[in-house]
Amino acid sequence: MEIQLWRSLLDPYALAVKELIIKFEHIRQEHKDKDLYSPVEQVSGRVKSVSSILEKMQRKEIPLDRMEEEIEDIAGVRIICQFEEDIDTVAALIRARSDMQVKSEKDYLKHIKQSGYRSYHLIVYYTVETLDGPRRLQVEIQIRTMAMNFWATVEHSLQYKYKGDIPPHVTDRLSNAADAIISLDHEMSSVRSEIMDAQVSSQMQTNLVRDILNTIENLYRLSNPREVTKIQDEFLRIFQTKDIQQLQRFQKELDIIAEGYRAQEVFL
Ligand code: 0O2
């Protein structure tokens, strides 16, 4: 196939990856805006390289006319979570969506690969709009923790370096590292609720301070600047106490003042 044909063939997959990254990042943002813990920590994606597609076609003896059906990971999205428990939550979010239909799932957490690889994979159908009309494409979504991702990234580089034939002394180290990653994920899960509480409180404070500062800025435009300077000084005093309840009380009082001036902020 000519390079130009590859480009036009892969183009809708690139669009699917871009759209899905935006959608999963939006899930993260929605949680944060609502002062909720987000099971999605990071999102990335890629379109499989032509050489990797060709290698897979050769290895699995896939003819060109079956390529799009049989190579399910031409478009790939990776969702990184903080904790192992978050993986199920993200998978459930995906299953519940109307803009993607799950074709199949592979649980490499329950069934760890021989290599030590752990991750949860879903193949979904996702439709993109192109000049030639809608295209229903397959996308592979990999969900894993940060620790699993660290291991997989390193192992993937070694597979590349040793062309799939990693020497035994390195394989042994990787296998030990895979075990260490399992215990690390379990250790982190044991303090999950404390970490989640800490992150939610910190996000709440960030959102509160953002809303308060926006209201103060609006009041500057609409009311007496001297009065607003006093309000700002009071805000700085309370902010220094690091007491979230005092900040919440201050915001309520500020909202009452702002209501009088119709100075509350609507965020877009
Ligand atoms: P890329 O583009 O470099 O990420 P397979 O026969 O394993 O190639 P299959 O059965 O279609 O293909 O898919 P599977 O097993 O669900 O895995 C596909 C992808 O999962 C791989 O893509 C990797 O990203 C990841 N993966 C699977 N097994 C391993 C592993 O042992 N180590 C690491 N590091 N990653 C793995 P590709 O094909 O490598 O391509």
Residues whose N, C-alpha, C, O or C-beta is under 5 A from the ligand:
A	BS01	0O2	K48 S52 K113 S115 Y117 H121 A152 T153 E155 H156
